[in-house]
Amino acid sequence: MPYTLKVHYKYTVVMETQPGLSYSQVRDMVSKKLELRLEHTKLSYRPRDSNELVPL
């Protein structure tokens, strides 16, 4: 079952990903989709009960 990954950058992108992918695989997917250099791509998430981003 795929997961939905919502990415906020200068705009919002919704992507599908598979469970079990490593951080580097997800980061690679996101950087390619946003056409960013891999070294400029960092991932974080926002817990439901917080407004702060948590780096992965």
C-alpha positions in Angstrom: 0.0 0.0 0.0 1.6 3.3 -1.0 2.0 6.3 1.3 1.1 9.8 0.3 4.0 12.3 0.8 3.1 16.0 0.9 6.1 18.2 0.2 6.0 22.0 0.9 8.6 24.1 -0.9 7.9 27.2 -2.9 4.7 25.2 -3.8 3.2 22.0 -2.6 3.8 18.7 -4.3 2.0 15.4 -3.5 3.9 12.2 -4.3 3.3 8.5 -3.7 6.0 6.5 -2.0 6.3 2.9 -0.7 6.8 1.8 2.9 10.4 0.7 3.7 12.3 3.3 1.6 15.4 4.7 3.2 15.8 8.4 4.0 18.3 8.7 1.1 15.8 7.1 -1.3 13.0 9.5 -0.3 15.3 12.5 -0.3 16.5 11.5 -3.8 12.8 11.3 -5.0 12.0 14.7 -3.6 15.1 16.4 -5.0 14.4 15.0 -8.5 10.7 16.1 -8.3 11.6 19.6 -7.2 14.6 19.8 -9.5 16.9 20.6 -6.6 20.5 19.5 -6.0 20.6 16.6 -3.6 22.9 18.4 -1.2 20.4 21.2 -0.9 17.5 18.9 0.0 16.8 18.2 3.7 13.6 16.5 5.0 11.7 17.3 8.1 8.2 16.7 9.4 5.7 18.5 11.6 4.0 16.4 14.4 0.3 16.8 14.6 0.4 18.5 18.0 3.1 21.0 17.1 3.9 23.9 14.8 7.7 23.1 14.8 9.5 21.2 12.1 11.5 18.2 13.2 14.5 17.3 11.0 14.8 13.7 9.9 
